[in-house]
Amino acid sequence: MNNWKIRFLGIALMVLGGFLFVWSVRDITAEWPQIFVGLLSVFSTAMGFGLLIMPLDDIAEIEAENKETNNIDKGSLPD
C-alpha cells in the first residue's frame, strides 16, 4: 500500500470511531449493545491513530541501510 492510503485509512478509522461513539451514546438504549459499540468505537479510533503515527519506511531505504550495515560488519571482521 502507498503511504497516503495507509494514512487515509487511519483518518477514516478515527472518523468511524467517532461516529460509532456518538451513535452508541445517543441512539442505542440497550445496555450490552451500547457497551459493545462503544468498545468498537474505541478500538477503531485507536487503530486509526496507530496507523496515523506509524513510521513508514520505503523498501529501498531499508535495503540500503541493510547493505550499509552488512558492509560495515564484513569490513570489521579480522582475517
C-alpha atoms as a printed R data frame, in Angstrom:
   type eleno elety resid chain resno       x       y      z
1  ATOM     1    CA   MET     A     1   0.000   0.000  0.000
2  ATOM     2    CA   ASN     A     2   1.089   3.535 -0.605
3  ATOM     3    CA   ASN     A     3   1.821   5.777  2.344
4  ATOM     4    CA   TRP     A     4  -1.128   8.043  1.603
5  ATOM     5    CA   LYS     A     5  -3.524   5.075  1.513
6  ATOM     6    CA   ILE     A     6  -2.414   3.950  4.967
7  ATOM     7    CA   ARG     A     7  -2.725   7.482  6.346
8  ATOM     8    CA   PHE     A     8  -6.177   7.885  4.763
9  ATOM     9    CA   LEU     A     9  -7.251   4.546  6.275
10 ATOM    10    CA   GLY     A    10  -6.131   5.824  9.678
11 ATOM    11    CA   ILE     A    11  -8.163   9.000  9.334
12 ATOM    12    CA   ALA     A    12 -11.183   7.018  8.117
13 ATOM    13    CA   LEU     A    13 -10.950   4.665 11.111
14 ATOM    14    CA   MET     A    14 -10.784   7.612 13.505
15 ATOM    15    CA   VAL     A    15 -13.846   9.203 11.900
16 ATOM    16    CA   LEU     A    16 -15.666   5.853 12.049
17 ATOM    17    CA   GLY     A    17 -14.750   5.531 15.729
18 ATOM    18    CA   GLY     A    18 -16.133   8.962 16.465
19 ATOM    19    CA   PHE     A    19 -19.339   8.208 14.589
20 ATOM    20    CA   LEU     A    20 -19.780   4.896 16.439
21 ATOM    21    CA   PHE     A    21 -19.198   6.584 19.787
22 ATOM    22    CA   VAL     A    22 -21.808   9.275 19.152
23 ATOM    23    CA   TRP     A    23 -24.236   6.667 17.833
24 ATOM    24    CA   SER     A    24 -23.766   4.391 20.846
25 ATOM    25    CA   VAL     A    25 -24.270   7.216 23.354
26 ATOM    26    CA   ARG     A    26 -27.148   8.974 21.616
27 ATOM    27    CA   ASP     A    27 -29.233   6.299 19.886
28 ATOM    28    CA   ILE     A    28 -28.656   2.882 21.474
29 ATOM    29    CA   THR     A    29 -30.721   2.376 24.624
30 ATOM    30    CA   ALA     A    30 -29.993  -1.267 25.479
31 ATOM    31    CA   GLU     A    31 -27.033  -1.806 27.790
32 ATOM    32    CA   TRP     A    32 -24.967  -4.549 26.127
33 ATOM    33    CA   PRO     A    33 -25.185  -3.291 22.531
34 ATOM    34    CA   GLN     A    34 -24.186   0.141 23.781
35 ATOM    35    CA   ILE     A    35 -21.162  -1.353 25.546
36 ATOM    36    CA   PHE     A    36 -20.077  -3.363 22.505
37 ATOM    37    CA   VAL     A    37 -20.492  -0.492 20.047
38 ATOM    38    CA   GLY     A    38 -18.655   1.808 22.452
39 ATOM    39    CA   LEU     A    39 -15.764  -0.651 22.688
40 ATOM    40    CA   LEU     A    40 -15.727  -0.991 18.904
41 ATOM    41    CA   SER     A    41 -15.549   2.788 18.605
42 ATOM    42    CA   VAL     A    42 -12.579   2.935 20.983
43 ATOM    43    CA   PHE     A    43 -10.838   0.110 19.123
44 ATOM    44    CA   SER     A    44 -11.320   1.667 15.698
45 ATOM    45    CA   THR     A    45 -10.176   5.076 16.941
46 ATOM    46    CA   ALA     A    46  -7.063   3.544 18.497
47 ATOM    47    CA   MET     A    47  -6.248   1.606 15.325
48 ATOM    48    CA   GLY     A    48  -6.738   4.717 13.222
49 ATOM    49    CA   PHE     A    49  -4.452   6.736 15.472
50 ATOM    50    CA   GLY     A    50  -1.888   3.939 15.351
51 ATOM    51    CA   LEU     A    51  -1.932   3.971 11.565
52 ATOM    52    CA   LEU     A    52  -1.522   7.735 11.538
53 ATOM    53    CA   ILE     A    53   1.576   7.773 13.755
54 ATOM    54    CA   MET     A    54   3.129   4.560 12.437
55 ATOM    55    CA   PRO     A    55   6.531   5.217 10.854
56 ATOM    56    CA   LEU     A    56   6.545   4.163  7.214
57 ATOM    57    CA   ASP     A    57   9.929   3.427  5.647
58 ATOM    58    CA   ASP     A    58  10.415   2.822  1.962
59 ATOM    59    CA   ILE     A    59  11.703  -0.617  0.995
60 ATOM    60    CA   ALA     A    60  14.599   0.958 -0.896
61 ATOM    61    CA   GLU     A    61  15.708   2.847  2.231
62 ATOM    62    CA   ILE     A    62  15.577  -0.312  4.335
63 ATOM    63    CA   GLU     A    63  17.582  -2.288  1.776
64 ATOM    64    CA   ALA     A    64  20.179   0.492  1.570
65 ATOM    65    CA   GLU     A    65  20.534   0.548  5.353
66 ATOM    66    CA   ASN     A    66  20.886  -3.245  5.436
67 ATOM    67    CA   LYS     A    67  23.614  -3.138  2.760
68 ATOM    68    CA   GLU     A    68  25.496  -0.460  4.678
69 ATOM    69    CA   THR     A    69  25.382  -2.424  7.926
70 ATOM    70    CA   ASN     A    70  26.419  -5.624  6.139
71 ATOM    71    CA   ASN     A    71  29.371  -3.849  4.516
72 ATOM    72    CA   ILE     A    72  30.430  -2.381  7.855
73 ATOM    73    CA   ASP     A    73  30.117  -5.759  9.577
74 ATOM    74    CA   LYS     A    74  32.086  -7.563  6.879
75 ATOM    75    CA   GLY     A    75  34.814  -4.901  6.813
76 ATOM    76    CA   SER     A    76  35.370  -5.024 10.554
77 ATOM    77    CA   LEU     A    77  35.923  -8.783 10.797
78 ATOM    78    CA   PRO     A    78  39.512  -9.840 11.490
79 ATOM    79    CA   ASP     A    79  41.144 -12.006  8.849
